């Protein structure tokens, strides 16, 4: 097998596994949009802040990764709730842009809090898989990315069960499809919205902790890339579609890795955004989203 | 009559107590020399600003406790400081310096980032005394912004930063002498950061000049998190030396990925700005053996003393960037005391010019590591050492002083 083919397959493998982090972030964006029809630009930084909370507990207790992970999940859920209150519930309904701008403000606010608390310095994050590499014949499989992929699969399965097999999921889908009718049926809109923010926040916490362990460091530098990549994933997958976000995240990972390999860093992001542009023009509903008129 | 005289005396005494003293002439008021620090205090580069501010506070406190600076008429003035946040953003940097220039600050130490320094120096008057140039006439003495050659942009711009071409030329030459069997170098650079980018070119030229074959440069961005593609190319190229021109966040990412993929070059060379405790905090074990030329290490009694006080009392770190603040303040003290600075509200413009002219005349001074030579292009030639990462700390590998 030629070196080129080996490398191309290796890039597909890496991109596919790393794409699971995009998928997790994309799910958060898409779920909130699906339920509220609004974007939460503070979601990426919620994931990061959750990971930092886990790191704080690690520094205080030197506890196992499970404790770090659970702290990240719970605190990101709470931050999600705070964002729901401050950026959505308390915002005037007459100004549709208000929540969007408020979440943008929250993104920079939390980011700056993290920068102040850490002086902007990168901080080592515990990595349960260490530098484990597995040989798959001529290819290498990163242990931490494999772990991230498996956990992502579990989270996605859990979310699917939550949305399609629980009363809360039923209520969420009802609010997503017909909010007025759902209210008339006695579903508490505020309660569902709050629950969605907590749940997506927790998904963000999972993503933050997994990305932190895969990167090996946390830095406030991560918040903007998480936000941008999460948004791109959500749009490519189709805003509101959880399966779409999963497929788009994995696809985006592969496209980025191949673009980097063939064209270099200067073109990687350019190709990503060209892809986004092409989708918006030719398939604005995304891969699996609701069809949108051209 | 006697009673009247006694009453008058009493009235006079009361008046003396009640009537405020006549205003003291401005000249006789306690005078101060105002030196402003400008650096990144927010955002991810905040650590640099915090260290610069800590060293500024420490140095000024010491000078003030020792009596301050002597002005032209022989009076002694305390140094007063402020520290403005440029956020590593060019517009912000220009804005804060314009504000300081509109007030009575005499000189600026800073900024942190080269991408701020470059446009900032561009708004200064290019040639002193050029009546047709309305640029700011405000001396700036940089401590951190390290991209080579910036001071030439204006005769009001001065820098006391390590001269990277000299350091890397020496480093690669020394490596060639010590390891004549090593032939090839591969590089990596975070290509969207001005200093990293310019330094990769410096490393590239230095390696070639020393007789190494440079196999190529892999690139990534400042906030990238995954480096398997770039490291995979190093794995295939099998260079003897890998030179990484990036700051701690991506440096640590690449070092981790190298460990994962089993990429073990014979030597590792890093960027000057990564010879800090940040790198050790982020990836000390992975950085083992990393060699970096640096303008600061606690290798002299004074350097050791300053580092200790700044760390314990001012909660900052002295590194190759912040160490320059200590030197700059002492140079400014010397210049102020010898160039006729008056530090009066009416002489701000003249004092700025005196400081500028005084700085231009300095040919050398005592730095923390030894004699610092001043060059005609208003840059410094500073002593340096080669540091190596050892047991999650920095040690001196070679001291060429």
Boltz contact constraints between the chains, C-beta under 6 A:
constraints:
  - contact:
      token1: [A, 14]
      token2: [B, 228]
      max_distance: 6.0
  - contact:
      token1: [A, 18]
      token2: [B, 226]
      max_distance: 6.0
  - contact:
      token1: [A, 115]
      token2: [B, 43]
      max_distance: 6.0
  - contact:
      token1: [A, 115]
      token2: [B, 46]
      max_distance: 6.0
  - contact:
      token1: [A, 119]
      token2: [B, 46]
      max_distance: 6.0
  - contact:
      token1: [A, 119]
      token2: [B, 47]
      max_distance: 6.0
  - contact:
      token1: [A, 119]
      token2: [B, 50]
      max_distance: 6.0
  - contact:
      token1: [A, 120]
      token2: [B, 44]
      max_distance: 6.0
  - contact:
      token1: [A, 120]
      token2: [B, 46]
      max_distance: 6.0
  - contact:
      token1: [A, 120]
      token2: [B, 47]
      max_distance: 6.0
  - contact:
      token1: [A, 121]
      token2: [B, 47]
      max_distance: 6.0
  - contact:
      token1: [A, 121]
      token2: [B, 278]
      max_distance: 6.0
  - contact:
      token1: [A, 122]
      token2: [B, 248]
      max_distance: 6.0
  - contact:
      token1: [A, 122]
      token2: [B, 249]
      max_distance: 6.0
  - contact:
      token1: [A, 122]
      token2: [B, 282]
      max_distance: 6.0
  - contact:
      token1: [A, 124]
      token2: [B, 282]
      max_distance: 6.0
  - contact:
      token1: [A, 131]
      token2: [B, 259]
      max_distance: 6.0
  - contact:
      token1: [A, 131]
      token2: [B, 260]
      max_distance: 6.0
  - contact:
      token1: [A, 133]
      token2: [B, 260]
      max_distance: 6.0
  - contact:
      token1: [A, 215]
      token2: [B, 225]
      max_distance: 6.0
  - contact:
      token1: [A, 216]
      token2: [B, 256]
      max_distance: 6.0
  - contact:
      token1: [A, 217]
      token2: [B, 252]
      max_distance: 6.0
  - contact:
      token1: [A, 217]
      token2: [B, 282]
      max_distance: 6.0
  - contact:
      token1: [A, 219]
      token2: [B, 249]
      max_distance: 6.0
  - contact:
      token1: [A, 220]
      token2: [B, 44]
      max_distance: 6.0
  - contact:
      token1: [A, 221]
      token2: [B, 44]
      max_distance: 6.0
  - contact:
      token1: [A, 221]
      token2: [B, 223]
      max_distance: 6.0
  - contact:
      token1: [A, 221]
      token2: [B, 249]
      max_distance: 6.0
  - contact:
      token1: [A, 225]
      token2: [B, 223]
      max_distance: 6.0
  - contact:
      token1: [A, 260]
      token2: [B, 229]
      max_distance: 6.0
  - contact:
      token1: [A, 261]
      token2: [B, 229]
      max_distance: 6.0
  - contact:
      token1: [A, 265]
      token2: [B, 219]
      max_distance: 6.0
  - contact:
      token1: [A, 265]
      token2: [B, 220]
      max_distance: 6.0
